[in-house]
Amino acid sequence: MEKIGDEVHLNEEEATGGSKPHVMRWVLGVSLVLIVIAMSLVWLIPSIFG
């Protein structure tokens, strides 16, 4: 952190409060795959048995 006049400048790690492990990317990816599978089953099961 450095202070220039009244402004405080933070680097990326200081601004976010720590490291970024990219967990959200995995959560979103897995969620997308699961919803595609679920929506496919909702569409396929009635068409097969109906």
PDB file of N, CA, C and O in Angstrom:
ATOM      1  N   MET A   1       0.852  -1.166   0.000  1.00  0.00           N
ATOM      2  CA  MET A   1       0.000   0.000   0.000  1.00  0.00           C
ATOM      3  C   MET A   1       0.896   1.226   0.000  1.00  0.00           C
ATOM      4  O   MET A   1       1.866   1.308   0.753  1.00  0.00           O
ATOM      5  N   GLU A   2       0.552   2.172  -0.856  1.00  0.00           N
ATOM      6  CA  GLU A   2       1.291   3.425  -0.843  1.00  0.00           C
ATOM      7  C   GLU A   2       0.300   4.581  -0.867  1.00  0.00           C
ATOM      8  O   GLU A   2      -0.759   4.502  -1.491  1.00  0.00           O
ATOM      9  N   LYS A   3       0.657   5.623  -0.194  1.00  0.00           N
ATOM     10  CA  LYS A   3      -0.216   6.795  -0.095  1.00  0.00           C
ATOM     11  C   LYS A   3       0.439   7.934  -0.849  1.00  0.00           C
ATOM     12  O   LYS A   3       1.577   8.315  -0.571  1.00  0.00           O
ATOM     13  N   ILE A   4      -0.302   8.474  -1.813  1.00  0.00           N
ATOM     14  CA  ILE A   4       0.177   9.614  -2.590  1.00  0.00           C
ATOM     15  C   ILE A   4      -0.809  10.752  -2.351  1.00  0.00           C
ATOM     16  O   ILE A   4      -1.914  10.749  -2.894  1.00  0.00           O
ATOM     17  N   GLY A   5      -0.416  11.695  -1.560  1.00  0.00           N
ATOM     18  CA  GLY A   5      -1.329  12.784  -1.193  1.00  0.00           C
ATOM     19  C   GLY A   5      -2.481  12.225  -0.375  1.00  0.00           C
ATOM     20  O   GLY A   5      -2.264  11.589   0.656  1.00  0.00           O
ATOM     21  N   ASP A   6      -3.706  12.460  -0.833  1.00  0.00           N
ATOM     22  CA  ASP A   6      -4.895  11.930  -0.157  1.00  0.00           C
ATOM     23  C   ASP A   6      -5.317  10.577  -0.713  1.00  0.00           C
ATOM     24  O   ASP A   6      -6.246   9.964  -0.186  1.00  0.00           O
ATOM     25  N   GLU A   7      -4.659  10.097  -1.764  1.00  0.00           N
ATOM     26  CA  GLU A   7      -5.043   8.845  -2.412  1.00  0.00           C
ATOM     27  C   GLU A   7      -4.255   7.665  -1.837  1.00  0.00           C
ATOM     28  O   GLU A   7      -3.063   7.771  -1.552  1.00  0.00           O
ATOM     29  N   VAL A   8      -4.953   6.546  -1.676  1.00  0.00           N
ATOM     30  CA  VAL A   8      -4.313   5.318  -1.223  1.00  0.00           C
ATOM     31  C   VAL A   8      -4.334   4.340  -2.390  1.00  0.00           C
ATOM     32  O   VAL A   8      -5.399   4.065  -2.941  1.00  0.00           O
ATOM     33  N   HIS A   9      -3.186   3.815  -2.773  1.00  0.00           N
ATOM     34  CA  HIS A   9      -3.072   2.880  -3.881  1.00  0.00           C
ATOM     35  C   HIS A   9      -2.766   1.485  -3.329  1.00  0.00           C
ATOM     36  O   HIS A   9      -1.791   1.299  -2.601  1.00  0.00           O
ATOM     37  N   LEU A  10      -3.607   0.512  -3.681  1.00  0.00           N
ATOM     38  CA  LEU A  10      -3.427  -0.866  -3.241  1.00  0.00           C
ATOM     39  C   LEU A  10      -3.097  -1.736  -4.445  1.00  0.00           C
ATOM     40  O   LEU A  10      -3.566  -1.488  -5.556  1.00  0.00           O
ATOM     41  N   ASN A  11      -2.273  -2.770  -4.203  1.00  0.00           N
ATOM     42  CA  ASN A  11      -2.072  -3.738  -5.276  1.00  0.00           C
ATOM     43  C   ASN A  11      -3.236  -4.727  -5.261  1.00  0.00           C
ATOM     44  O   ASN A  11      -4.094  -4.655  -4.381  1.00  0.00           O
ATOM     45  N   GLU A  12      -3.275  -5.638  -6.210  1.00  0.00           N
ATOM     46  CA  GLU A  12      -4.419  -6.542  -6.367  1.00  0.00           C
ATOM     47  C   GLU A  12      -4.629  -7.435  -5.139  1.00  0.00           C
ATOM     48  O   GLU A  12      -5.767  -7.637  -4.713  1.00  0.00           O
ATOM     49  N   GLU A  13      -3.573  -7.957  -4.582  1.00  0.00           N
ATOM     50  CA  GLU A  13      -3.698  -8.847  -3.422  1.00  0.00           C
ATOM     51  C   GLU A  13      -4.216  -8.104  -2.195  1.00  0.00           C
ATOM     52  O   GLU A  13      -5.031  -8.639  -1.444  1.00  0.00           O
ATOM     53  N   GLU A  14      -3.759  -6.901  -1.993  1.00  0.00           N
ATOM     54  CA  GLU A  14      -4.238  -6.116  -0.850  1.00  0.00           C
ATOM     55  C   GLU A  14      -5.707  -5.730  -1.021  1.00  0.00           C
ATOM     56  O   GLU A  14      -6.457  -5.706  -0.045  1.00  0.00           O
ATOM     57  N   ALA A  15      -6.119  -5.431  -2.239  1.00  0.00           N
ATOM     58  CA  ALA A  15      -7.497  -5.003  -2.492  1.00  0.00           C
ATOM     59  C   ALA A  15      -8.483  -6.156  -2.320  1.00  0.00           C
ATOM     60  O   ALA A  15      -9.597  -5.939  -1.842  1.00  0.00           O
ATOM     61  N   THR A  16      -8.104  -7.369  -2.696  1.00  0.00           N
ATOM     62  CA  THR A  16      -9.024  -8.504  -2.590  1.00  0.00           C
ATOM     63  C   THR A  16      -8.936  -9.201  -1.246  1.00  0.00           C
ATOM     64  O   THR A  16      -9.791 -10.031  -0.936  1.00  0.00           O
ATOM     65  N   GLY A  17      -7.949  -8.899  -0.451  1.00  0.00           N
ATOM     66  CA  GLY A  17      -7.827  -9.504   0.867  1.00  0.00           C
ATOM     67  C   GLY A  17      -7.145 -10.854   0.860  1.00  0.00           C
ATOM     68  O   GLY A  17      -7.240 -11.578   1.850  1.00  0.00           O
ATOM     69  N   GLY A  18      -6.477 -11.218  -0.182  1.00  0.00           N
ATOM     70  CA  GLY A  18      -5.762 -12.491  -0.201  1.00  0.00           C
ATOM     71  C   GLY A  18      -5.667 -13.079  -1.588  1.00  0.00           C
ATOM     72  O   GLY A  18      -5.803 -12.377  -2.590  1.00  0.00           O
ATOM     73  N   SER A  19      -5.433 -14.369  -1.634  1.00  0.00           N
ATOM     74  CA  SER A  19      -5.274 -15.046  -2.920  1.00  0.00           C
ATOM     75  C   SER A  19      -6.628 -15.377  -3.528  1.00  0.00           C
ATOM     76  O   SER A  19      -7.651 -15.375  -2.843  1.00  0.00           O
ATOM     77  N   LYS A  20      -6.618 -15.660  -4.817  1.00  0.00           N
ATOM     78  CA  LYS A  20      -7.840 -16.032  -5.527  1.00  0.00           C
ATOM     79  C   LYS A  20      -7.663 -17.452  -6.064  1.00  0.00           C
ATOM     80  O   LYS A  20      -6.939 -17.646  -7.040  1.00  0.00           O
ATOM     81  N   PRO A  21      -8.301 -18.441  -5.455  1.00  0.00           N
ATOM     82  CA  PRO A  21      -8.069 -19.827  -5.861  1.00  0.00           C
ATOM     83  C   PRO A  21      -8.892 -20.279  -7.072  1.00  0.00           C
ATOM     84  O   PRO A  21      -8.806 -21.450  -7.442  1.00  0.00           O
ATOM     85  N   HIS A  22      -9.663 -19.430  -7.688  1.00  0.00           N
ATOM     86  CA  HIS A  22     -10.467 -19.753  -8.882  1.00  0.00           C
ATOM     87  C   HIS A  22     -11.498 -20.836  -8.609  1.00  0.00           C
ATOM     88  O   HIS A  22     -11.819 -21.623  -9.500  1.00  0.00           O
ATOM     89  N   VAL A  23     -12.023 -20.889  -7.390  1.00  0.00           N
ATOM     90  CA  VAL A  23     -13.047 -21.876  -7.050  1.00  0.00           C
ATOM     91  C   VAL A  23     -14.346 -21.549  -7.764  1.00  0.00           C
ATOM     92  O   VAL A  23     -15.065 -22.454  -8.187  1.00  0.00           O
ATOM     93  N   MET A  24     -14.655 -20.273  -7.903  1.00  0.00           N
ATOM     94  CA  MET A  24     -15.917 -19.869  -8.527  1.00  0.00           C
ATOM     95  C   MET A  24     -15.992 -20.365  -9.967  1.00  0.00           C
ATOM     96  O   MET A  24     -17.073 -20.713 -10.441  1.00  0.00           O
ATOM     97  N   ARG A  25     -14.879 -20.401 -10.659  1.00  0.00           N
ATOM     98  CA  ARG A  25     -14.872 -20.895 -12.037  1.00  0.00           C
ATOM     99  C   ARG A  25     -15.306 -22.360 -12.081  1.00  0.00           C
ATOM    100  O   ARG A  25     -16.065 -22.755 -12.966  1.00  0.00           O
ATOM    101  N   TRP A  26     -14.825 -23.169 -11.127  1.00  0.00           N
ATOM    102  CA  TRP A  26     -15.222 -24.581 -11.069  1.00  0.00           C
ATOM    103  C   TRP A  26     -16.690 -24.730 -10.693  1.00  0.00           C
ATOM    104  O   TRP A  26     -17.391 -25.571 -11.255  1.00  0.00           O
ATOM    105  N   VAL A  27     -17.160 -23.923  -9.747  1.00  0.00           N
ATOM    106  CA  VAL A  27     -18.565 -23.990  -9.325  1.00  0.00           C
ATOM    107  C   VAL A  27     -19.483 -23.663 -10.501  1.00  0.00           C
ATOM    108  O   VAL A  27     -20.474 -24.358 -10.726  1.00  0.00           O
ATOM    109  N   LEU A  28     -19.163 -22.624 -11.242  1.00  0.00           N
ATOM    110  CA  LEU A  28     -19.994 -22.246 -12.380  1.00  0.00           C
ATOM    111  C   LEU A  28     -19.940 -23.297 -13.485  1.00  0.00           C
ATOM    112  O   LEU A  28     -20.961 -23.594 -14.105  1.00  0.00           O
ATOM    113  N   GLY A  29     -18.774 -23.853 -13.736  1.00  0.00           N
ATOM    114  CA  GLY A  29     -18.643 -24.880 -14.771  1.00  0.00           C
ATOM    115  C   GLY A  29     -19.414 -26.143 -14.438  1.00  0.00           C
ATOM    116  O   GLY A  29     -20.118 -26.688 -15.287  1.00  0.00           O
ATOM    117  N   VAL A  30     -19.281 -26.613 -13.197  1.00  0.00           N
ATOM    118  CA  VAL A  30     -19.996 -27.821 -12.777  1.00  0.00           C
ATOM    119  C   VAL A  30     -21.496 -27.568 -12.768  1.00  0.00           C
ATOM    120  O   VAL A  30     -22.270 -28.435 -13.176  1.00  0.00           O
ATOM    121  N   SER A  31     -21.919 -26.393 -12.309  1.00  0.00           N
ATOM    122  CA  SER A  31     -23.337 -26.057 -12.311  1.00  0.00           C
ATOM    123  C   SER A  31     -23.905 -26.042 -13.728  1.00  0.00           C
ATOM    124  O   SER A  31     -25.019 -26.513 -13.957  1.00  0.00           O
ATOM    125  N   LEU A  32     -23.154 -25.510 -14.664  1.00  0.00           N
ATOM    126  CA  LEU A  32     -23.608 -25.461 -16.053  1.00  0.00           C
ATOM    127  C   LEU A  32     -23.780 -26.863 -16.613  1.00  0.00           C
ATOM    128  O   LEU A  32     -24.778 -27.145 -17.275  1.00  0.00           O
ATOM    129  N   VAL A  33     -22.821 -27.743 -16.356  1.00  0.00           N
ATOM    130  CA  VAL A  33     -22.927 -29.122 -16.838  1.00  0.00           C
ATOM    131  C   VAL A  33     -24.125 -29.823 -16.210  1.00  0.00           C
ATOM    132  O   VAL A  33     -24.858 -30.529 -16.902  1.00  0.00           O
ATOM    133  N   LEU A  34     -24.333 -29.640 -14.915  1.00  0.00           N
ATOM    134  CA  LEU A  34     -25.462 -30.285 -14.242  1.00  0.00           C
ATOM    135  C   LEU A  34     -26.802 -29.780 -14.758  1.00  0.00           C
ATOM    136  O   LEU A  34     -27.729 -30.575 -14.912  1.00  0.00           O
ATOM    137  N   ILE A  35     -26.933 -28.501 -15.027  1.00  0.00           N
ATOM    138  CA  ILE A  35     -28.205 -27.975 -15.524  1.00  0.00           C
ATOM    139  C   ILE A  35     -28.468 -28.434 -16.949  1.00  0.00           C
ATOM    140  O   ILE A  35     -29.621 -28.654 -17.319  1.00  0.00           O
ATOM    141  N   VAL A  36     -27.423 -28.584 -17.758  1.00  0.00           N
ATOM    142  CA  VAL A  36     -27.607 -29.106 -19.113  1.00  0.00           C
ATOM    143  C   VAL A  36     -28.095 -30.554 -19.056  1.00  0.00           C
ATOM    144  O   VAL A  36     -28.983 -30.935 -19.817  1.00  0.00           O
ATOM    145  N   ILE A  37     -27.528 -31.355 -18.169  1.00  0.00           N
ATOM    146  CA  ILE A  37     -27.960 -32.742 -18.005  1.00  0.00           C
ATOM    147  C   ILE A  37     -29.398 -32.788 -17.506  1.00  0.00           C
ATOM    148  O   ILE A  37     -30.203 -33.562 -18.025  1.00  0.00           O
ATOM    149  N   ALA A  38     -29.736 -31.975 -16.509  1.00  0.00           N
ATOM    150  CA  ALA A  38     -31.092 -31.964 -15.960  1.00  0.00           C
ATOM    151  C   ALA A  38     -32.110 -31.534 -17.004  1.00  0.00           C
ATOM    152  O   ALA A  38     -33.170 -32.150 -17.118  1.00  0.00           O
ATOM    153  N   MET A  39     -31.811 -30.498 -17.760  1.00  0.00           N
ATOM    154  CA  MET A  39     -32.755 -30.031 -18.783  1.00  0.00           C
ATOM    155  C   MET A  39     -32.892 -31.062 -19.904  1.00  0.00           C
ATOM    156  O   MET A  39     -33.976 -31.213 -20.468  1.00  0.00           O
ATOM    157  N   SER A  40     -31.829 -31.761 -20.230  1.00  0.00           N
ATOM    158  CA  SER A  40     -31.910 -32.818 -21.245  1.00  0.00           C
ATOM    159  C   SER A  40     -32.801 -33.959 -20.763  1.00  0.00           C
ATOM    160  O   SER A  40     -33.591 -34.498 -21.539  1.00  0.00           O
ATOM    161  N   LEU A  41     -32.683 -34.328 -19.493  1.00  0.00           N
ATOM    162  CA  LEU A  41     -33.536 -35.382 -18.948  1.00  0.00           C
ATOM    163  C   LEU A  41     -34.997 -34.955 -18.917  1.00  0.00           C
ATOM    164  O   LEU A  41     -35.883 -35.758 -19.209  1.00  0.00           O
ATOM    165  N   VAL A  42     -35.254 -33.705 -18.567  1.00  0.00           N
ATOM    166  CA  VAL A  42     -36.631 -33.193 -18.549  1.00  0.00           C
ATOM    167  C   VAL A  42     -37.230 -33.259 -19.947  1.00  0.00           C
ATOM    168  O   VAL A  42     -38.430 -33.497 -20.088  1.00  0.00           O
ATOM    169  N   TRP A  43     -36.442 -33.057 -20.959  1.00  0.00           N
ATOM    170  CA  TRP A  43     -36.936 -33.080 -22.337  1.00  0.00           C
ATOM    171  C   TRP A  43     -36.994 -34.508 -22.884  1.00  0.00           C
ATOM    172  O   TRP A  43     -37.934 -34.850 -23.601  1.00  0.00           O
ATOM    173  N   LEU A  44     -36.006 -35.345 -22.560  1.00  0.00           N
ATOM    174  CA  LEU A  44     -35.930 -36.689 -23.142  1.00  0.00           C
ATOM    175  C   LEU A  44     -36.885 -37.686 -22.509  1.00  0.00           C
ATOM    176  O   LEU A  44     -37.487 -38.481 -23.230  1.00  0.00           O
ATOM    177  N   ILE A  45     -37.047 -37.680 -21.215  1.00  0.00           N
ATOM    178  CA  ILE A  45     -37.875 -38.684 -20.533  1.00  0.00           C
ATOM    179  C   ILE A  45     -39.323 -38.633 -21.006  1.00  0.00           C
ATOM    180  O   ILE A  45     -39.874 -39.690 -21.317  1.00  0.00           O
ATOM    181  N   PRO A  46     -39.977 -37.470 -21.080  1.00  0.00           N
ATOM    182  CA  PRO A  46     -41.352 -37.464 -21.603  1.00  0.00           C
ATOM    183  C   PRO A  46     -41.444 -37.870 -23.076  1.00  0.00           C
ATOM    184  O   PRO A  46     -42.433 -38.477 -23.488  1.00  0.00           O
ATOM    185  N   SER A  47     -40.429 -37.542 -23.866  1.00  0.00           N
ATOM    186  CA  SER A  47     -40.487 -37.895 -25.284  1.00  0.00           C
ATOM    187  C   SER A  47     -40.285 -39.408 -25.503  1.00  0.00           C
ATOM    188  O   SER A  47     -40.792 -39.973 -26.472  1.00  0.00           O
ATOM    189  N   ILE A  48     -39.544 -40.050 -24.596  1.00  0.00           N
ATOM    190  CA  ILE A  48     -39.326 -41.495 -24.714  1.00  0.00           C
ATOM    191  C   ILE A  48     -40.547 -42.274 -24.211  1.00  0.00           C
ATOM    192  O   ILE A  48     -40.996 -43.218 -24.863  1.00  0.00           O
ATOM    193  N   PHE A  49     -41.075 -41.880 -23.063  1.00  0.00           N
ATOM    194  CA  PHE A  49     -42.155 -42.630 -22.430  1.00  0.00           C
ATOM    195  C   PHE A  49     -43.541 -42.066 -22.719  1.00  0.00           C
ATOM    196  O   PHE A  49     -44.529 -42.623 -22.241  1.00  0.00           O
ATOM    197  N   GLY A  50     -43.648 -40.994 -23.474  1.00  0.00           N
ATOM    198  CA  GLY A  50     -44.940 -40.351 -23.693  1.00  0.00           C
ATOM    199  C   GLY A  50     -45.526 -40.633 -24.973  1.00  0.00           C
ATOM    200  O   GLY A  50     -46.616 -40.147 -25.273  1.00  0.00           O
TER     201      GLY A  50
END
